[in-house]
Amino acid sequence: MVVDKTKDYIQQIANYIQKNLAKGYTIDSLRFSLQSQGYTRLSIDNAIKLANEQLAEKAPIMNEKPQITYKVITPDSTYTYEKKHGFLKKIMDKVFKR
């Protein structure tokens, strides 16, 4: 009987976390808010873990795999390399009008 009350207690905190994450609050701000309301660190951590698990179950499954392409650059390629100057070099050129 005690286990059910603890699960309900953690679930209520997890629901609060999920609702406020949807509003745009961060986990850290919610953790601080819950600690200032008197909840224990252990119950907050368990509720965050539970909320993350429940949100992960609702997340859509990705059907597409990323496409990886490779491009080989050979010595006879028409690739040109432009040497870029650093920030300080650009400033010095403008100051001394080079």
C-alpha positions as CSV (number, residue, x, y, z in Angstrom):
1,M,0.0,0.0,0.0
2,V,2.9,2.4,0.8
3,V,4.5,1.6,-2.5
4,D,1.4,2.8,-4.4
5,K,1.3,6.1,-2.5
6,T,5.0,6.7,-3.3
7,K,4.4,5.9,-7.0
8,D,1.4,8.3,-7.1
9,Y,3.5,10.9,-5.4
10,I,6.3,10.6,-7.8
11,Q,3.8,10.5,-10.8
12,Q,2.3,13.7,-9.6
13,I,5.6,15.4,-9.6
14,A,6.4,13.9,-13.0
15,N,3.2,15.3,-14.4
16,Y,4.1,18.7,-13.0
17,I,7.5,18.5,-14.7
18,Q,6.0,17.3,-18.1
19,K,3.4,20.1,-18.0
20,N,6.0,22.8,-17.3
21,L,8.6,21.4,-19.8
22,A,5.9,21.8,-22.4
23,K,5.5,25.5,-21.4
24,G,9.3,26.0,-22.0
25,Y,10.8,25.8,-18.5
26,T,14.1,24.0,-18.1
27,I,14.8,21.0,-15.9
28,D,17.1,23.1,-13.7
29,S,14.5,25.8,-13.1
30,L,11.9,23.1,-12.3
31,R,14.3,21.3,-10.0
32,F,15.0,24.6,-8.1
33,S,11.3,25.4,-7.9
34,L,10.5,21.9,-6.5
35,Q,13.3,22.1,-4.0
36,S,12.1,25.5,-2.8
37,Q,8.6,24.0,-2.3
38,G,10.1,21.4,0.0
39,Y,10.3,18.3,-2.1
40,T,13.3,16.1,-1.5
41,R,16.2,15.8,-4.0
42,L,15.6,12.1,-4.3
43,S,11.9,12.4,-5.1
44,I,12.7,15.1,-7.6
45,D,15.4,13.0,-9.3
46,N,13.0,10.0,-9.5
47,A,10.2,12.2,-10.9
48,I,12.6,13.7,-13.6
49,K,13.7,10.2,-14.5
50,L,10.1,9.0,-14.8
51,A,9.0,12.1,-16.8
52,N,11.9,11.5,-19.2
53,E,10.9,7.9,-19.7
54,Q,7.3,8.8,-20.3
55,L,8.2,11.6,-22.8
56,A,10.5,9.1,-24.6
57,E,7.6,6.7,-25.0
58,K,5.6,9.5,-26.6
59,A,8.4,10.6,-29.0
60,P,7.9,9.6,-32.6
61,I,10.1,6.8,-34.0
62,M,12.5,8.0,-36.8
63,N,11.9,5.9,-39.9
64,E,14.6,7.5,-42.1
65,K,18.2,6.8,-41.7
66,P,20.7,9.6,-42.4
67,Q,22.4,9.5,-45.7
68,I,26.2,9.6,-45.6
69,T,28.0,10.6,-48.8
70,Y,31.7,10.6,-49.4
71,K,33.6,12.8,-51.8
72,V,37.1,11.9,-52.8
73,I,39.4,14.9,-53.8
74,T,42.1,13.8,-56.1
75,P,45.2,15.8,-57.1
76,D,43.8,16.5,-60.5
77,S,40.6,18.0,-59.1
78,T,39.7,21.6,-59.8
79,Y,39.5,22.5,-56.1
80,T,41.1,25.8,-55.3
81,Y,42.2,26.8,-51.8
82,E,42.0,30.4,-50.7
83,K,44.2,31.3,-47.8
84,K,42.2,33.3,-45.2
85,H,43.8,35.9,-43.0
86,G,43.0,36.1,-39.3
87,F,41.2,38.8,-37.6
88,L,44.3,40.6,-36.3
89,K,45.8,40.6,-39.8
90,K,42.7,42.3,-41.2
91,I,42.8,45.0,-38.5
92,M,46.5,45.7,-39.1
93,D,45.9,45.9,-42.9
94,K,43.2,48.5,-42.3
95,V,45.1,50.5,-39.8
96,F,48.3,50.7,-41.9
97,K,46.5,50.8,-45.2
98,R,48.4,47.8,-46.7
